[in-house]
Amino acid sequence: MTKARISGLALAVLMLAAGSASASPEKTIRDALGKIVPGIEIDSVTASPVKGLYEVMVGTQLMYVTADGRYFVDGRIVDLTTREDMTEPRLAGARKTLVDGVGESQMVVFGPADAKHTVTVFTDIECGYCRKLHGQIDEYAQEGIRVRYLFYPRAGQGSPAYTEAVSVWCAGDAAAQRTAMTDAKAGKAIQEKTCENPVDAHMALGAELGLRGTPAILTETGEMIPGYVEPKRLAAQLNGAPGS
């Protein structure tokens, strides 16, 4: 091989290396993850609060990857000076976007539209604490909290809770749905009905959000509060009371 051809090959290699080095961190990270997980649907790649580390959002899942696409970090970033969780706001935003995308026409809603706060609750009609929460639905309203229900029968399709969820939805108009929900959660038998319904979509959304139980309360900002919270305490949390 002549010296000229060797020089040309070396130049080509250098140009390729330079092109790779000059690639944006976003492209580098997308390419790296795409090789490891073919078909991965990355929603965004943005700089994190830590220099050289980037946030990668995949649905409601957040991971951190170094700018060169080599190192992956699974966890949360906490500012030790302020003790602030820097990861939660990003996760909350993703949750809020997904839940807001459902639309209230696909929910069973209790409380006035002008309530001070609105929370979205994933519920299982057979769940004891879900029933306790609903038994205090008027107290939540008195605290200025409007409740939007999404169905999440934990036992899955074909279970009594699933059948009840479908029957509540298919009970009729919004008022009839609220009545059926209240009766079912009080342990009363409701008429079994079927119709086109959003129960499966609600369950899929809950799974995407990583629900581990019910009730699961999602605030207006997308914060996830697992489990039952009594009305006054929930109001204090939503109002930002210290120590709530």
C-alpha beads as a LAMMPS data file, in Angstrom:
LAMMPS data file: protein, C-alpha beads

244 atoms
243 bonds

1 atom types
1 bond types

-500.0 500.0 xlo xhi
-500.0 500.0 ylo yhi
-500.0 500.0 zlo zhi

Masses

1 110.0

Atoms # bond

1 1 1 0.000 0.000 0.000
2 1 1 1.449 3.361 -1.006
3 1 1 2.155 6.110 1.479
4 1 1 -0.531 8.248 -0.198
5 1 1 -3.180 5.537 0.213
6 1 1 -2.172 4.981 3.847
7 1 1 -2.462 8.714 4.478
8 1 1 -5.887 8.767 2.819
9 1 1 -7.117 5.858 4.942
10 1 1 -5.804 7.488 8.100
11 1 1 -7.572 10.721 7.184
12 1 1 -10.857 8.851 6.657
13 1 1 -10.534 7.170 10.055
14 1 1 -9.769 10.499 11.697
15 1 1 -12.794 12.103 10.037
16 1 1 -15.035 9.243 11.195
17 1 1 -13.710 9.545 14.735
18 1 1 -14.182 13.296 14.667
19 1 1 -17.744 12.869 13.450
20 1 1 -18.478 10.451 16.290
21 1 1 -16.853 12.724 18.843
22 1 1 -18.804 15.733 17.603
23 1 1 -22.158 13.942 17.765
24 1 1 -24.521 15.524 20.270
25 1 1 -24.947 13.765 23.624
26 1 1 -28.597 13.164 22.734
27 1 1 -27.732 11.323 19.521
28 1 1 -24.914 9.413 21.204
29 1 1 -27.209 8.278 24.015
30 1 1 -30.080 7.387 21.682
31 1 1 -27.730 5.350 19.486
32 1 1 -26.181 3.573 22.485
33 1 1 -29.531 2.622 24.011
34 1 1 -30.913 1.652 20.616
35 1 1 -28.146 -0.915 20.216
36 1 1 -28.839 -2.424 23.637
37 1 1 -32.649 -2.261 23.435
38 1 1 -33.678 -2.299 19.768
39 1 1 -36.933 -0.454 19.193
40 1 1 -36.787 1.467 22.474
41 1 1 -39.077 4.509 22.326
42 1 1 -37.229 7.354 24.007
43 1 1 -39.409 10.380 24.706
44 1 1 -36.644 12.813 25.584
45 1 1 -32.961 13.197 26.402
46 1 1 -32.112 16.299 28.435
47 1 1 -29.296 17.505 30.645
48 1 1 -29.681 16.567 34.308
49 1 1 -28.691 18.749 37.284
50 1 1 -25.405 16.791 37.383
51 1 1 -22.795 17.814 34.821
52 1 1 -22.158 15.118 32.232
53 1 1 -25.246 13.120 33.172
54 1 1 -28.392 13.137 31.033
55 1 1 -32.018 12.323 31.846
56 1 1 -33.628 9.802 29.531
57 1 1 -37.425 9.543 29.689
58 1 1 -39.132 6.403 28.414
59 1 1 -42.821 6.773 29.200
60 1 1 -42.950 7.316 32.952
61 1 1 -39.564 5.674 33.482
62 1 1 -36.530 7.892 34.000
63 1 1 -32.914 6.807 33.767
64 1 1 -29.614 8.635 33.738
65 1 1 -26.916 8.050 31.121
66 1 1 -23.505 9.662 30.733
67 1 1 -22.928 11.934 27.741
68 1 1 -20.756 9.322 26.012
69 1 1 -23.539 6.723 26.271
70 1 1 -21.340 4.344 28.230
71 1 1 -22.657 4.455 31.786
72 1 1 -26.239 3.992 32.980
73 1 1 -27.551 5.031 36.399
74 1 1 -30.857 3.741 37.764
75 1 1 -31.985 5.792 40.750
76 1 1 -32.762 9.271 41.997
77 1 1 -30.682 12.416 42.231
78 1 1 -30.907 14.185 45.582
79 1 1 -29.371 17.583 46.321
80 1 1 -27.669 16.981 49.668
81 1 1 -27.548 20.704 50.398
82 1 1 -31.255 21.375 49.979
83 1 1 -32.304 17.716 50.485
84 1 1 -34.466 18.105 47.403
85 1 1 -35.340 15.096 45.267
86 1 1 -34.393 16.321 41.796
87 1 1 -35.889 13.299 40.047
88 1 1 -39.458 13.370 41.364
89 1 1 -40.591 16.537 39.514
90 1 1 -39.676 14.931 36.195
91 1 1 -41.510 11.709 37.057
92 1 1 -44.507 13.671 38.321
93 1 1 -44.686 15.611 35.077
94 1 1 -44.728 12.392 33.063
95 1 1 -47.480 10.912 35.253
96 1 1 -49.581 14.062 34.970
97 1 1 -49.290 14.092 31.184
98 1 1 -50.452 10.490 30.909
99 1 1 -53.386 10.854 33.297
100 1 1 -54.522 14.175 31.836
101 1 1 -54.559 12.452 28.465
102 1 1 -57.356 10.149 29.636
103 1 1 -59.933 12.938 29.857
104 1 1 -62.683 13.268 32.443
105 1 1 -65.241 11.811 30.058
106 1 1 -63.493 8.486 30.717
107 1 1 -63.605 8.809 34.517
108 1 1 -66.211 8.630 37.277
109 1 1 -66.039 12.011 38.984
110 1 1 -67.280 13.100 42.408
111 1 1 -67.286 16.738 43.476
112 1 1 -67.825 20.167 41.916
113 1 1 -65.752 21.365 38.979
114 1 1 -64.720 24.471 40.931
115 1 1 -63.230 22.524 43.860
116 1 1 -59.917 23.864 45.151
117 1 1 -58.134 20.603 44.383
118 1 1 -58.695 17.668 42.047
119 1 1 -57.102 14.274 42.621
120 1 1 -57.221 11.178 40.453
121 1 1 -57.664 7.907 42.327
122 1 1 -57.004 4.433 40.963
123 1 1 -59.577 2.264 42.709
124 1 1 -60.559 -1.375 43.148
125 1 1 -64.196 -1.780 44.194
126 1 1 -63.323 -4.829 46.329
127 1 1 -60.425 -3.054 48.108
128 1 1 -61.139 -2.293 51.773
129 1 1 -59.265 0.999 51.918
130 1 1 -60.796 2.045 48.592
131 1 1 -64.192 1.552 50.191
132 1 1 -63.100 3.497 53.250
133 1 1 -61.963 6.383 51.050
134 1 1 -65.234 6.421 49.138
135 1 1 -67.219 6.225 52.360
136 1 1 -65.775 9.666 53.136
137 1 1 -66.338 11.148 49.683
138 1 1 -68.507 13.942 51.112
139 1 1 -65.778 14.816 53.618
140 1 1 -63.238 15.130 50.815
141 1 1 -65.650 17.484 49.061
142 1 1 -65.985 19.534 52.252
143 1 1 -62.195 19.871 52.292
144 1 1 -62.317 21.214 48.734
145 1 1 -61.149 17.998 47.083
146 1 1 -62.722 16.649 43.911
147 1 1 -62.135 12.942 43.213
148 1 1 -61.768 11.462 39.733
149 1 1 -61.828 7.660 39.682
150 1 1 -59.945 5.348 37.347
151 1 1 -60.604 1.617 37.638
152 1 1 -57.811 -0.701 38.705
153 1 1 -59.241 -4.122 39.669
154 1 1 -56.107 -5.780 41.004
155 1 1 -57.281 -9.341 40.326
156 1 1 -57.534 -8.541 36.631
157 1 1 -59.969 -9.420 33.896
158 1 1 -62.700 -11.877 34.804
159 1 1 -62.508 -11.135 38.526
160 1 1 -65.541 -9.939 40.523
161 1 1 -63.899 -6.522 40.919
162 1 1 -63.427 -6.275 37.149
163 1 1 -67.045 -7.239 36.478
164 1 1 -68.213 -4.657 39.016
165 1 1 -66.036 -1.970 37.455
166 1 1 -67.538 -2.625 34.025
167 1 1 -71.048 -2.677 35.506
168 1 1 -70.488 0.666 37.247
169 1 1 -69.308 2.236 34.012
170 1 1 -72.200 0.769 32.055
171 1 1 -74.824 1.829 34.617
172 1 1 -75.858 4.824 32.509
173 1 1 -75.057 8.521 32.561
174 1 1 -72.595 10.189 34.945
175 1 1 -75.133 10.386 37.777
176 1 1 -76.039 6.709 37.367
177 1 1 -72.350 5.792 37.382
178 1 1 -71.827 7.673 40.636
179 1 1 -74.800 5.926 42.222
180 1 1 -73.588 2.513 41.063
181 1 1 -70.069 3.245 42.324
182 1 1 -71.375 4.250 45.745
183 1 1 -73.620 1.191 45.987
184 1 1 -70.875 -1.194 44.869
185 1 1 -68.370 0.252 47.322
186 1 1 -70.952 -0.095 50.088
187 1 1 -71.108 -3.814 49.332
188 1 1 -74.506 -3.661 47.688
189 1 1 -75.265 -5.807 44.664
190 1 1 -75.495 -3.804 41.458
191 1 1 -76.973 -4.891 38.155
192 1 1 -74.369 -6.595 35.999
193 1 1 -74.020 -4.809 32.684
194 1 1 -71.606 -4.695 29.785
195 1 1 -70.883 -2.006 27.232
196 1 1 -67.927 -0.296 25.627
197 1 1 -65.822 0.834 28.574
198 1 1 -62.379 2.193 29.550
199 1 1 -61.579 -0.346 32.293
200 1 1 -58.831 -2.133 30.342
201 1 1 -57.300 1.212 29.359
202 1 1 -57.327 2.320 33.005
203 1 1 -55.608 -0.908 34.037
204 1 1 -52.964 -0.514 31.341
205 1 1 -52.302 3.042 32.487
206 1 1 -51.975 1.917 36.093
207 1 1 -49.489 -0.751 35.054
208 1 1 -47.482 1.818 33.087
209 1 1 -47.388 4.031 36.164
210 1 1 -46.083 1.105 38.200
211 1 1 -49.008 0.825 40.612
212 1 1 -48.478 -1.684 43.392
213 1 1 -51.811 -1.357 45.136
214 1 1 -54.992 0.617 45.621
215 1 1 -56.076 3.201 46.346
216 1 1 -53.382 5.194 44.579
217 1 1 -53.869 8.954 44.621
218 1 1 -52.399 11.191 41.942
219 1 1 -52.298 14.904 42.747
220 1 1 -52.715 17.791 40.325
221 1 1 -48.940 18.046 39.958
222 1 1 -48.500 14.335 39.236
223 1 1 -47.249 13.327 42.679
224 1 1 -48.240 9.746 43.486
225 1 1 -49.527 9.091 47.006
226 1 1 -49.873 5.353 47.667
227 1 1 -52.683 4.180 49.905
228 1 1 -55.537 5.759 51.809
229 1 1 -55.183 9.280 53.226
230 1 1 -57.946 10.694 55.405
231 1 1 -59.637 13.882 54.126
232 1 1 -58.119 16.523 56.406
233 1 1 -54.611 15.131 56.055
234 1 1 -54.919 14.948 52.272
235 1 1 -56.170 18.537 52.190
236 1 1 -53.172 19.594 54.276
237 1 1 -50.814 17.831 51.859
238 1 1 -52.439 19.435 48.853
239 1 1 -52.293 22.832 50.539
240 1 1 -48.588 22.341 51.221
241 1 1 -48.819 22.329 55.007
242 1 1 -45.410 21.590 56.641
243 1 1 -45.106 18.052 57.979
244 1 1 -48.295 16.881 56.289

Bonds

1 1 1 2
2 1 2 3
3 1 3 4
4 1 4 5
5 1 5 6
6 1 6 7
7 1 7 8
8 1 8 9
9 1 9 10
10 1 10 11
11 1 11 12
12 1 12 13
13 1 13 14
14 1 14 15
15 1 15 16
16 1 16 17
17 1 17 18
18 1 18 19
19 1 19 20
20 1 20 21
21 1 21 22
22 1 22 23
23 1 23 24
24 1 24 25
25 1 25 26
26 1 26 27
27 1 27 28
28 1 28 29
29 1 29 30
30 1 30 31
31 1 31 32
32 1 32 33
33 1 33 34
34 1 34 35
35 1 35 36
36 1 36 37
37 1 37 38
38 1 38 39
39 1 39 40
40 1 40 41
41 1 41 42
42 1 42 43
43 1 43 44
44 1 44 45
45 1 45 46
46 1 46 47
47 1 47 48
48 1 48 49
49 1 49 50
50 1 50 51
51 1 51 52
52 1 52 53
53 1 53 54
54 1 54 55
55 1 55 56
56 1 56 57
57 1 57 58
58 1 58 59
59 1 59 60
60 1 60 61
61 1 61 62
62 1 62 63
63 1 63 64
64 1 64 65
65 1 65 66
66 1 66 67
67 1 67 68
68 1 68 69
69 1 69 70
70 1 70 71
71 1 71 72
72 1 72 73
73 1 73 74
74 1 74 75
75 1 75 76
76 1 76 77
77 1 77 78
78 1 78 79
79 1 79 80
80 1 80 81
81 1 81 82
82 1 82 83
83 1 83 84
84 1 84 85
85 1 85 86
86 1 86 87
87 1 87 88
88 1 88 89
89 1 89 90
90 1 90 91
91 1 91 92
92 1 92 93
93 1 93 94
94 1 94 95
95 1 95 96
96 1 96 97
97 1 97 98
98 1 98 99
99 1 99 100
100 1 100 101
101 1 101 102
102 1 102 103
103 1 103 104
104 1 104 105
105 1 105 106
106 1 106 107
107 1 107 108
108 1 108 109
109 1 109 110
110 1 110 111
111 1 111 112
112 1 112 113
113 1 113 114
114 1 114 115
115 1 115 116
116 1 116 117
117 1 117 118
118 1 118 119
119 1 119 120
120 1 120 121
121 1 121 122
122 1 122 123
123 1 123 124
124 1 124 125
125 1 125 126
126 1 126 127
127 1 127 128
128 1 128 129
129 1 129 130
130 1 130 131
131 1 131 132
132 1 132 133
133 1 133 134
134 1 134 135
135 1 135 136
136 1 136 137
137 1 137 138
138 1 138 139
139 1 139 140
140 1 140 141
141 1 141 142
142 1 142 143
143 1 143 144
144 1 144 145
145 1 145 146
146 1 146 147
147 1 147 148
148 1 148 149
149 1 149 150
150 1 150 151
151 1 151 152
152 1 152 153
153 1 153 154
154 1 154 155
155 1 155 156
156 1 156 157
157 1 157 158
158 1 158 159
159 1 159 160
160 1 160 161
161 1 161 162
162 1 162 163
163 1 163 164
164 1 164 165
165 1 165 166
166 1 166 167
167 1 167 168
168 1 168 169
169 1 169 170
170 1 170 171
171 1 171 172
172 1 172 173
173 1 173 174
174 1 174 175
175 1 175 176
176 1 176 177
177 1 177 178
178 1 178 179
179 1 179 180
180 1 180 181
181 1 181 182
182 1 182 183
183 1 183 184
184 1 184 185
185 1 185 186
186 1 186 187
187 1 187 188
188 1 188 189
189 1 189 190
190 1 190 191
191 1 191 192
192 1 192 193
193 1 193 194
194 1 194 195
195 1 195 196
196 1 196 197
197 1 197 198
198 1 198 199
199 1 199 200
200 1 200 201
201 1 201 202
202 1 202 203
203 1 203 204
204 1 204 205
205 1 205 206
206 1 206 207
207 1 207 208
208 1 208 209
209 1 209 210
210 1 210 211
211 1 211 212
212 1 212 213
213 1 213 214
214 1 214 215
215 1 215 216
216 1 216 217
217 1 217 218
218 1 218 219
219 1 219 220
220 1 220 221
221 1 221 222
222 1 222 223
223 1 223 224
224 1 224 225
225 1 225 226
226 1 226 227
227 1 227 228
228 1 228 229
229 1 229 230
230 1 230 231
231 1 231 232
232 1 232 233
233 1 233 234
234 1 234 235
235 1 235 236
236 1 236 237
237 1 237 238
238 1 238 239
239 1 239 240
240 1 240 241
241 1 241 242
242 1 242 243
243 1 243 244
